[in-house]
Amino acid sequence: MPRLLVVQSFCFCWLILVTTCRADDNSDSESSSQRTLLSRQSRIQDDEMRAIRVLQDLDSLDKHPKAAFFALKFLEAIRSTKAIPVLCDRLIYEQRFEAFRSPVGDRQTYPASAVLVAVGRPAIDGLLLKISTSETDIQYREVARGVISEIVGRDRVIELIDRFAATQRDSRTPAHQEAFKNFDPAKLEKFKAEARFKLK
């Protein structure tokens, strides 16, 4: 079933591309195409939420590693920004689906890191928020540093940590303040010091 989910998502993406690229002068055909497109987008969003729920369930990760694998692959394929919080929570979840494990690199051992790299810049704030507002171990911080380095390059990691800290200080919106209510500058400074040491 999870494999079918991934195949469906790729098919939906392909159909969306074909539907949007085709020009048709007939207005009835256009409205039908728009309804079809909205229907497909809705299905993709539903599948995205199902994949996120799979990753939120810790029992599911251990009992059904195939489902977790396909959920992660689906979220990577659609570059889901909605999944950033759960991906940050599961950053050091180790892939236990042996057929797809590789001893090479964090992205194979910790598949959530590959999804965050695919998501790109929005994932950086999610990682830095997790590091600065909760307890993380050295392994988590090393994988997070690796993800940030892959997204923006080794040279910009320290700059982005500083920018993130400044954003927290300048925060004025209630939603932003709520997200940062447990912000601990010492945790971010510790991460910055580790990153500076590792990136020499």
C-alpha positions as a Markdown table, in Angstrom:
| # | Residue | x | y | z |
|---|---|---|---|---|
| 1 | Met | 0.0 | 0.0 | 0.0 |
| 2 | Pro | 2.7 | 2.6 | 0.9 |
| 3 | Arg | 4.5 | 1.9 | -2.4 |
| 4 | Leu | 1.2 | 2.5 | -4.2 |
| 5 | Leu | 1.1 | 5.9 | -2.4 |
| 6 | Val | 4.4 | 6.9 | -3.8 |
| 7 | Val | 3.6 | 5.8 | -7.3 |
| 8 | Gln | 0.3 | 7.6 | -7.2 |
| 9 | Ser | 2.0 | 10.8 | -6.0 |
| 10 | Phe | 4.4 | 10.8 | -8.9 |
| 11 | Cys | 1.6 | 10.1 | -11.3 |
| 12 | Phe | -0.4 | 12.9 | -9.9 |
| 13 | Cys | 2.6 | 15.3 | -10.2 |
| 14 | Trp | 3.0 | 14.2 | -13.8 |
| 15 | Leu | -0.7 | 14.7 | -14.6 |
| 16 | Ile | -0.7 | 18.1 | -13.0 |
| 17 | Leu | 2.2 | 19.1 | -15.2 |
| 18 | Val | 0.5 | 17.8 | -18.3 |
| 19 | Thr | -2.8 | 19.4 | -17.4 |
| 20 | Thr | -1.2 | 22.8 | -16.8 |
| 21 | Cys | 0.9 | 22.8 | -19.9 |
| 22 | Arg | -1.9 | 21.9 | -22.3 |
| 23 | Ala | -3.7 | 25.0 | -23.7 |
| 24 | Asp | -7.3 | 24.6 | -24.7 |
| 25 | Asp | -9.5 | 27.3 | -26.1 |
| 26 | Asn | -12.7 | 25.6 | -25.1 |
| 27 | Ser | -13.9 | 27.2 | -21.8 |
| 28 | Asp | -15.8 | 24.0 | -20.7 |
| 29 | Ser | -12.6 | 22.0 | -21.1 |
| 30 | Glu | -10.7 | 24.6 | -19.1 |
| 31 | Ser | -13.1 | 24.5 | -16.2 |
| 32 | Ser | -13.0 | 20.7 | -16.3 |
| 33 | Ser | -9.2 | 20.8 | -16.3 |
| 34 | Gln | -9.2 | 23.2 | -13.3 |
| 35 | Arg | -11.6 | 20.9 | -11.4 |
| 36 | Thr | -9.4 | 17.9 | -12.2 |
| 37 | Leu | -6.3 | 19.8 | -11.1 |
| 38 | Leu | -7.9 | 20.9 | -7.8 |
| 39 | Ser | -9.0 | 17.4 | -7.2 |
| 40 | Arg | -5.5 | 16.0 | -7.8 |
| 41 | Gln | -4.0 | 18.7 | -5.6 |
| 42 | Ser | -6.4 | 17.8 | -2.9 |
| 43 | Arg | -5.4 | 14.1 | -3.1 |
| 44 | Ile | -1.7 | 15.0 | -2.9 |
| 45 | Gln | -2.4 | 17.1 | 0.2 |
| 46 | Asp | -4.4 | 14.3 | 1.8 |
| 47 | Asp | -1.5 | 11.9 | 1.0 |
| 48 | Glu | 0.9 | 14.4 | 2.5 |
| 49 | Met | -1.1 | 14.5 | 5.8 |
| 50 | Arg | -1.2 | 10.7 | 5.9 |
| 51 | Ala | 2.6 | 10.5 | 5.4 |
| 52 | Ile | 3.1 | 13.1 | 8.2 |
| 53 | Arg | 0.8 | 11.1 | 10.5 |
| 54 | Val | 2.9 | 7.9 | 9.8 |
| 55 | Leu | 6.0 | 9.8 | 11.0 |
| 56 | Gln | 4.3 | 11.2 | 14.1 |
| 57 | Asp | 3.4 | 7.8 | 15.3 |
| 58 | Leu | 6.6 | 6.4 | 17.0 |
| 59 | Asp | 5.1 | 2.9 | 17.2 |
| 60 | Ser | 4.5 | 2.9 | 13.4 |
| 61 | Leu | 8.2 | 3.8 | 12.8 |
| 62 | Asp | 9.4 | 0.7 | 14.6 |
| 63 | Lys | 6.7 | -1.7 | 13.7 |
| 64 | His | 6.3 | -0.7 | 10.0 |
| 65 | Pro | 9.6 | 0.5 | 8.7 |
| 66 | Lys | 8.5 | 0.1 | 5.1 |
| 67 | Ala | 5.6 | 2.5 | 5.7 |
| 68 | Ala | 8.0 | 5.0 | 7.2 |
| 69 | Phe | 10.4 | 4.6 | 4.3 |
| 70 | Phe | 7.7 | 5.3 | 1.7 |
| 71 | Ala | 6.2 | 8.2 | 3.7 |
| 72 | Leu | 9.7 | 9.8 | 3.8 |
| 73 | Lys | 10.2 | 9.3 | 0.1 |
| 74 | Phe | 6.8 | 10.8 | -0.7 |
| 75 | Leu | 7.5 | 13.9 | 1.5 |
| 76 | Glu | 10.9 | 14.2 | -0.2 |
| 77 | Ala | 9.3 | 14.0 | -3.7 |
| 78 | Ile | 6.8 | 16.8 | -3.0 |
| 79 | Arg | 9.3 | 18.8 | -0.9 |
| 80 | Ser | 6.7 | 19.1 | 1.9 |
| 81 | Thr | 7.2 | 22.2 | 4.1 |
| 82 | Lys | 4.2 | 21.1 | 6.3 |
| 83 | Ala | 6.3 | 18.2 | 7.4 |
| 84 | Ile | 9.3 | 20.2 | 8.7 |
| 85 | Pro | 8.3 | 20.0 | 12.4 |
| 86 | Val | 7.9 | 16.2 | 12.3 |
| 87 | Leu | 11.0 | 15.8 | 10.2 |
| 88 | Cys | 13.0 | 17.8 | 12.7 |
| 89 | Asp | 11.6 | 15.6 | 15.5 |
| 90 | Arg | 12.6 | 12.5 | 13.6 |
| 91 | Leu | 15.9 | 13.8 | 12.3 |
| 92 | Ile | 18.0 | 11.0 | 13.8 |
| 93 | Tyr | 15.4 | 8.2 | 13.2 |
| 94 | Glu | 17.5 | 5.4 | 11.8 |
| 95 | Gln | 16.2 | 3.6 | 8.7 |
| 96 | Arg | 15.5 | 0.0 | 9.7 |
| 97 | Phe | 14.2 | -1.1 | 6.4 |
| 98 | Glu | 17.4 | -3.1 | 5.5 |
| 99 | Ala | 16.7 | -3.3 | 1.8 |
| 100 | Phe | 17.1 | 0.4 | 1.5 |
| 101 | Arg | 19.9 | 1.1 | 4.0 |
| 102 | Ser | 23.3 | 2.1 | 2.9 |
| 103 | Pro | 26.4 | 2.6 | 5.1 |
| 104 | Val | 27.4 | 5.7 | 3.2 |
| 105 | Gly | 26.3 | 9.1 | 4.5 |
| 106 | Asp | 23.8 | 10.6 | 6.9 |
| 107 | Arg | 21.2 | 10.9 | 4.2 |
| 108 | Gln | 20.9 | 7.1 | 3.9 |
| 109 | Thr | 21.2 | 6.3 | 7.6 |
| 110 | Tyr | 18.9 | 9.2 | 8.7 |
| 111 | Pro | 16.4 | 9.5 | 5.9 |
| 112 | Ala | 14.6 | 12.5 | 7.4 |
| 113 | Ser | 17.8 | 14.5 | 6.7 |
| 114 | Ala | 17.5 | 13.8 | 3.0 |
| 115 | Val | 13.9 | 15.1 | 3.0 |
| 116 | Leu | 15.0 | 18.3 | 4.8 |
| 117 | Val | 17.7 | 18.8 | 2.3 |
| 118 | Ala | 15.2 | 18.4 | -0.5 |
| 119 | Val | 12.9 | 21.0 | 1.2 |
| 120 | Gly | 15.7 | 23.5 | 1.3 |
| 121 | Arg | 15.9 | 26.8 | 3.1 |
| 122 | Pro | 12.6 | 26.6 | 5.1 |
| 123 | Ala | 14.0 | 23.5 | 6.8 |
| 124 | Ile | 16.9 | 25.5 | 8.3 |
| 125 | Asp | 14.6 | 27.6 | 10.6 |
| 126 | Gly | 12.9 | 24.4 | 11.7 |
| 127 | Leu | 16.2 | 22.8 | 12.7 |
| 128 | Leu | 17.5 | 25.9 | 14.5 |
| 129 | Leu | 14.2 | 26.3 | 16.3 |
| 130 | Lys | 14.3 | 22.7 | 17.5 |
| 131 | Ile | 17.9 | 23.0 | 18.6 |
| 132 | Ser | 17.3 | 26.3 | 20.5 |
| 133 | Thr | 14.0 | 25.3 | 22.2 |
| 134 | Ser | 14.6 | 21.7 | 23.2 |
| 135 | Glu | 17.2 | 19.3 | 24.5 |
| 136 | Thr | 19.2 | 17.7 | 21.6 |
| 137 | Asp | 22.2 | 15.4 | 21.8 |
| 138 | Ile | 25.5 | 15.8 | 20.0 |
| 139 | Gln | 24.4 | 13.3 | 17.3 |
| 140 | Tyr | 21.3 | 15.4 | 16.5 |
| 141 | Arg | 23.3 | 18.6 | 16.3 |
| 142 | Glu | 25.9 | 17.0 | 14.0 |
| 143 | Val | 23.3 | 15.7 | 11.6 |
| 144 | Ala | 21.5 | 19.1 | 11.7 |
| 145 | Arg | 24.8 | 20.9 | 10.9 |
| 146 | Gly | 25.3 | 18.5 | 8.0 |
| 147 | Val | 21.8 | 19.2 | 6.6 |
| 148 | Ile | 22.3 | 23.0 | 6.9 |
| 149 | Ser | 25.7 | 22.7 | 5.3 |
| 150 | Glu | 24.2 | 20.8 | 2.3 |
| 151 | Ile | 21.5 | 23.3 | 1.9 |
| 152 | Val | 23.5 | 26.6 | 2.0 |
| 153 | Gly | 27.1 | 25.5 | 2.0 |
| 154 | Arg | 29.7 | 25.2 | 4.8 |
| 155 | Asp | 30.6 | 28.9 | 4.6 |
| 156 | Arg | 27.2 | 30.2 | 5.5 |
| 157 | Val | 26.2 | 28.0 | 8.5 |
| 158 | Ile | 27.5 | 30.4 | 11.2 |
| 159 | Glu | 26.0 | 33.4 | 9.4 |
| 160 | Leu | 22.6 | 31.7 | 9.3 |
| 161 | Ile | 22.8 | 30.8 | 13.0 |
| 162 | Asp | 23.5 | 34.5 | 13.8 |
| 163 | Arg | 20.6 | 35.6 | 11.6 |
| 164 | Phe | 18.3 | 33.2 | 13.2 |
| 165 | Ala | 19.2 | 34.5 | 16.7 |
| 166 | Ala | 18.6 | 38.1 | 15.5 |
| 167 | Thr | 15.2 | 37.1 | 14.1 |
| 168 | Gln | 14.3 | 35.8 | 17.5 |
| 169 | Arg | 15.3 | 39.0 | 19.3 |
| 170 | Asp | 13.4 | 41.2 | 16.7 |
| 171 | Ser | 10.3 | 39.1 | 16.8 |
| 172 | Arg | 7.1 | 41.1 | 17.2 |
| 173 | Thr | 4.2 | 38.8 | 15.9 |
| 174 | Pro | 2.3 | 36.7 | 18.5 |
| 175 | Ala | 2.8 | 33.5 | 16.4 |
| 176 | His | 6.5 | 34.1 | 16.2 |
| 177 | Gln | 6.7 | 34.8 | 19.9 |
| 178 | Glu | 4.8 | 31.6 | 20.7 |
| 179 | Ala | 7.2 | 29.5 | 18.6 |
| 180 | Phe | 10.1 | 31.1 | 20.4 |
| 181 | Lys | 8.7 | 31.0 | 24.0 |
| 182 | Asn | 11.2 | 28.3 | 25.0 |
| 183 | Phe | 14.1 | 29.9 | 23.2 |
| 184 | Asp | 17.4 | 29.4 | 25.0 |
| 185 | Pro | 20.2 | 31.4 | 23.5 |
| 186 | Ala | 22.8 | 29.2 | 25.3 |
| 187 | Lys | 21.6 | 26.2 | 23.3 |
| 188 | Leu | 22.0 | 28.1 | 20.0 |
| 189 | Glu | 25.5 | 29.4 | 21.1 |
| 190 | Lys | 26.5 | 25.8 | 21.9 |
| 191 | Phe | 25.4 | 24.7 | 18.5 |
| 192 | Lys | 27.3 | 27.6 | 16.9 |
| 193 | Ala | 30.5 | 26.8 | 18.8 |
| 194 | Glu | 30.3 | 23.1 | 17.8 |
| 195 | Ala | 29.6 | 24.1 | 14.2 |
| 196 | Arg | 32.5 | 26.6 | 14.2 |
| 197 | Phe | 34.8 | 23.9 | 15.5 |
| 198 | Lys | 33.7 | 21.2 | 13.0 |
| 199 | Leu | 33.7 | 23.5 | 10.0 |
| 200 | Lys | 37.3 | 24.7 | 10.5 |
